[in-house]
Amino acid sequence: MWVGSDDGMIHLTKDSGKTWENVTPKKIPEWLMINSIDASSFDTGTAYIAGTRYKLGDFKPYLYVTEDYGENWKLITSGIDDEHFTRVLRADKSNKNILYAGTETGMYISYDKGTSWNKFQKNLPIVPITDLTIKDNSLIVATQGRSIWMLDDLTVIHQLSSSIDEEKLYKPKDSYRMRGAGGRKSLTAGTNLPNGVIIHYFLPNYNDESDEVNLSIHSSDGELIKEFSDKSKENSIKVKKGGNSFVWDMKYPGAKRLDNMVLWGADFSGAKTVPGDYIVKLSVNDSELTQDFTIHKDPTSEGSIEDIKAQFEFVNEINGVVNEAHNAIENIRKIKKDLTKFQSDYADNESAKNLINESKLILESIDLIENELYQTKNQSNQDPLNYGVKLTNNLGNLNSAFRGGDFGPTAQDIMVKNELIKKVNIQLEKYNSIISEDIARFNSNFKNLELDYLNVFM
């Protein structure tokens, strides 16, 4: 244990306080107030001290290090302004070369164990830094008059390299699968981190016109979960030259939601992933960088990993069925549009009379299917009061009501899900039968008339 005093004395005990040794540096100024002592997490006998003499009119910084239990001390203040007197010095817990210093006028950082220092102010106000601590790879800063500040994710600093000309994908900090949100900016109040996996990467030579950047998330066995691109409209990412950050919300792809759908209480977003190990890949044109990362369960959650897996599979199954149903609806609407146009174009064509009647039967059949899957009468958000919602909306509502928390589905959840999926599959079987038989026969008859008007792709 190390002890510093207000009158410039430093003592050390190696036997839990039974005996003490005076290890005060021989060349420190008189009456130096020892403001902080930090023992190294890596090297036995190494400790760092910060002292002040501002009460005596001396505003110089005083930072010292010993590597031999105080037998020898070295002043380490190169790079700190002459009148930025030092209040606290802390060593990083993960990288032995990194030190953080708090002064009367802001923050400094050293990447070489104090041999040299650089200003580390970022968006922190110019304010006295009275103390520093590190918690879960985040730097917590106590100020005098400007509240408490926090620099999240020191893992990026740990991975900095001397080269500034190479693309870099940093290993993401461990994340937690939990509810909540964050990331909102405020000038007057604190804010939480964005909820998700924060991925940092560096592109020194990015050109938005000639370069294509892709970020993809994979399971530990390499299976693709989701992909994002600066050239994509659906899953787009904003990319700039230099440092970039992207937050993956930990969700798998959700079910398709068609334009102008009126739904009540339905959630078709992707299932939130199960805690475990994952992979992120950064592709820039033809080059690729890879890092692995870990997602942990919320330590306050009462649900088990098995519960979370059951929830994940439940939501994924529903979204898969809804996606298939909505794809069918999308195709049904195209078929209806084409058949309606056909009837109009060939209304006066006597040779197409039988085909027009056939097209009307097809229209009637697929219209019934669409209306079983989705309530087409709903045109405004209040219409469901008059026209009840249908199958895919009910499945989406089941997802919405169920996915909160970290618990698996109840027996009732599973029964409702199975009943709804059974009804959806009945409609999809009818749809597939019409596509494979009725539409195929319709096109065959077109060909007999040397007309091939309606083309449907499965």
N, C-alpha and C positions, 0 to 999 in steps of 0.2 A: 504494500500500500504506500502511496505517495501522499504527502501533505505539504501544502504551501501556506504561507502566512502573509499577512498584510505588510509585514516589515521586511520582506525579502528573504525569508528563510524557507528552505526545502528539506524535509526529512523523509526517510524511507525506512520501512520495516519489512523484513523478510520472514518474520516468525509470528505473524498475526498480532503484532503490537506489543510483544513482550519486550523487545529492545528496539531502539530507534537510532538511526545513523544520520548525521547532518551531511547532506550531499549538496549544499548550496553552491552554485557556480562561483568560482573564485573571482571572476572578472565582471560580475553583474553590477550595475549601478546600486548605490546605497538606497535603501528604502523602496526598492522595487516591489510593488504590490503583486503577489502571485495570484493572478485572476483565474487561471485554469490549469489543470494538469490532466494529460490524457496518456495512459499507458498503451503501448502498441498491442494489437491483437495478433501480431505475427512473430515479433522478435522479443525474447526474454531480455529484460534489462533496458529496453528502449522506452523512452517517455518523452513527451512534448509539453512545454510550458509556455504560457502567454502571460506577460506582465505589463503593468502600466505605471507611469510616474506623472500622469497629467496633473495630479494634485500638487505637484512640485513645479509645475510649469514646463515639464518635459513631455512633449507630444510624440516622441520617437516610438516606433514599433519595437517591441522586445519579444522575440520568439526564440526559444532554445530547444535543442534536442540532445539527449544523451543516449548512447547505445551500450553503456557499460555500468548500469545502475548508478549513474550520477558521478562516477569518477572523473569523467570528462564531459564538458558541455560545449555545444557549438551554436553560435548565433546564426539564425536562418531567416533573414528579412530582405534578401535581395529581390527587388521588384516592387516592394511595398513603399508607397509614398512616405516621405520623411515625417510628415505630421499626421499620418493615419495611425494613431496609437492603437495597439492591439488589445482586445479584451478576451478573446477565446481562440483556441487552436484545437481542432479535432482531426484525428486520423480516420481515414476510410476503413470500413470493416471488411471490404472485399479486395481492395487493391492496395498493397503496402506502400506504393509510391505516391498515392494521392493524399493530400492534406487540405483542410479547409480552415481559413482564418476569418474571424469576425473582427472588424475594427470599428473605430468611432464613426467612420464615414463609409461603411459598406463592407462587401465581401471580397475575398481573394481565394485563389485556388493554386495549388502546386501539384505538378505531375511528376516531380522528381525528388520527393521526400524533403522539400523545403529548400533545395538548392536555388530555385528561382520561383517567383510568384507572378500570377497574372490576375488582373481584375476579373471578378466573377459576379457582376452586378445584375445582368439580364434586366428584368423589369422591376427589380427590387428598388424601393425608394432609397435615396441617400439618407441613411438613418443609422444610429449606433446599433451594432450587433452585440448583444449581451451574452448570448449563449447559443450553442449548436448541439444537436444530437442527431444520430442516424437510427432510423427505425424502418425495418423491411426495405432496405435499399432506397430510402427516401431521406433527404436532408431537411431537418426541421430547424427553422431559424427563429430565435426569439429576438425581437427588436425592442428598442426603447422608444415607445410612442407610436409605433405603426403596426401593432398587433403581432401575431405569429404568422410566419410564411413557411411554405413548404416547396421544396424542389423535388418533384416526383421522378422516380425511375433513374437512379444513378447508374443503372446498368449500361446506359448509353455512354456515359463518361468512362466507365471501366473499359469499354471496347474501342475507345478512340485510338487511332493510329497516327503516326507521323505523316503518312501520305494523305494528301488532300486531292489527289488526281484520280483516285480509284473509286468505283462504285462500291457501296457498302450497304449490306443488310445486317442490322444489329439483332442479336438474339433478344427476343421479347422478354420482358420481365414476367415472372409468374403471375397469372391472373386468377380471379375467383369468379365462379359461376354464381351470380347473385342478382337480386332485383335492384331496382333503383336506377337513377340517371344522374348525369353530371355534365360537366363541360360548358355550362352556361357562363358567359363572361359577365363580370360585375366590377364596378369601380369602388364599391362600398362594402361588399360582403364576400365571404369565402365561397368556394364552389367545390363540388366533388369532381373527381376524375370522370371522364366518359366511361360508361359501363361497357366493358368489352376488353379485348386483347389489343393493346396499343403497340403498333408495329412502326418502328422508326427505320428509315433508310436514307442514304445520301447519294445524290446523283450530281457529280461535279460538272458534267458537260451536257446536261439534258437540253434537247431542242424539241419543242412541242410540235414542230412541223414534220421533222424527219424521224423522230424516235417514237417507238411504241413501248409502253411500260405495262406489264401485267403483274398483278399480285394474286397468288393462288393459295388457298388453304387446303391442307390434306390431312387425312387421318394418319396415324403412326405407320400404317402399312402402305402409305402412298396413295390411297384412294382419294380422288378429287372431291372436295366438299363444295367449294365455291370459288369462283374466279372473278377478278375485277380488272378493269383496264382503263387507261386514259383515253382510249379510242372507242369505248363502249358507251351506249346510251342507257342501257338497263342497269348494269353494274359498273358505274363509272367511278373513277378516283381522280382527284385533283392532284396534279404533279407539277412541281416547279424545280428549277435548277437549285441545287444545294440540298439542305435538309428537308425531309418530308416525314409526315406522320399519318398513319391510317388506323382507324379503329374498326376492328371486326367485332360485330355484335354477338358473336358465338352462335349464330343461327345458321341452320341449313337452309337451302332454297325452300320457299313456301309454295303454295298452290297458286295457279294462275287465277287472276281476277279480271274478268272481261270489262271492257269499257261500259260505263253507264249502268252497271249493276246496282240495284237498290237492295241492300242487305241490312238486316237488323242483328246486332250483337254477334257478328261473325268475324272470326279471326283466322285468316289463312296464312299468316306469317310462318316462317320456318321453325322447326323444333330447335330448342336450345340444346347445345351439345352436352354430352356427358363429360364430367371431369376426367382428365387423362392427358396423354401426350399427343401432340400434333406437330405438323410441319408447315412452315410458310416458305414459299418460293417467290423470288423476285426475278422477273425476266425483263431484260432491257435489250430489245432487238434479238440478237442471237445468243446473248450471254445469260447465264442463270446463276443466282446465288440462293443458298438454302440455309435455313436455321430451324431448329426444333424449339418447341416451347411447351409449357405445362399449364393446364387449367386445373385449379383446385376446387373442391366443394366449399361452399360458404361454411365457415367454421361455426356459425350460429344456427345453421339449418338443422332441423330435426329429422329431415328425410335422409334415407340411406342412398348409397350409390345404386343399389338395386331399384329403389323407388324412382330415381332419376332416369335410369335406363328404361324402366317401364313407361314413364311419361314420354320420353323421347320416342320410343317405338309407337306409342299410341298416337301422338301428334303426327309423326311421319306417315303412319298408315292412313289416317284421315286425309292428310294433304295429298297423298298419292291418289286416293280415290276421287277426291274433289278435282284434282288436276286432270284426271282422265275424263271426268264428266264435263268439265268446262272446255276441254279440247273438243269433245263431241259437240257441245253447244255451239262452239265457234264454227265448226264444220257444218253443222245443221243450218246455221244462219247463212253461210255461203251457199249451200245447196238451195235453200228457200229463195235466196236472191236470184240465183241462176234459173231456177224453175219458173219463177214469176216472170222473169224476162223472156224465157222461152215461150210461155203461154201468150205473152203479149206479141212477140215477134211472129208467131205462127198461128195466130188466132184465125186467120183467113185461109190457111193452108189446109185443104181438105185431106191431103195424104197424111197430115200430122194429127188428125182429129183423135185417133185412138191413143196416140202418145200424149196428147194434151190431157185426156182423161186419166191416163196412167200417172202423169205428173201430178195431177190433183190428188190422187190417192196417196202418192208418196209425200206430198206436202202435208196432207192431213195426218199421216202417220208420224212424221218427224216432228210436226208441231205438237202433237200430244206428248212425245218423249221430252221435248224441250220444256214443256210446261209442267211435267212431273219433276224434272230436275231443278228447274228454277221458275219462280213466279214472274212470268213475263208481263203481267198486268201492272206491276209496280213501276211507276214512273217518277214518283217523288218519295222523299224520305218518310212521309206520313201514310203513303198508300198501303203499307203492310197492315195498318189498322183495319182496312177493308178486305184486303186480299192476303190471306195467310202465306207465310213464307214456305218454301218447299225444301227438297231434300238437301241440296248442297248448303243452303243457308243453315239448316238444322245441324249439319255436321260442323260447319264453321262456328256455330254457337256453342256446340259441345266443346270444341277446342278452346274457345274463349273462356268458358266457365271453368275449364279443367286445368289450364296450364299454369296458373298461379302457384307459387311455392315449389317444393321439391318432392312432391308425393306422387305415387303411382295412381292409376285409375282404380276406382272402386268397382265392385261387382256390377253395380247399377250402370256406371259409365260404360263398361264393356258391353253390357246387354244392349244399351241404347245405340252404341256405336255399331255393333254387329247388325242390329235390326235396320238401321239407316243404310249401312253399306249393302246389305242384302237387297234393299229396295232400289238403290242406285244401280246395282249390278243387273237387276232385272231390266231396267230401262236401257242400260248399255248393251245388253244382249239383243234387245229389240233393234237398237240402233245399228249394231254390227250386222245383224241379219238383213236389214234394209240396204246397207252399203254393199254387202257381198252378193245379195240376190236381186233386190228390186232395182237398185241403181245399175248393177251390171246388166240386167235384162233391158233396162231403159236404154243404155248406151248401145247395146247390141242391136236393138230395134232402130236406133238412129243410123247405125252403119248400114242396115238393110235399106234404109232410105237414102243412103249416101250422105247422111248428116251425122256428124259427131259433135254434138253441141255441148253436152254436159260431161265434164271430166272431174272425177273425184279421186283424190289421192288419200290412201289410208296411211 
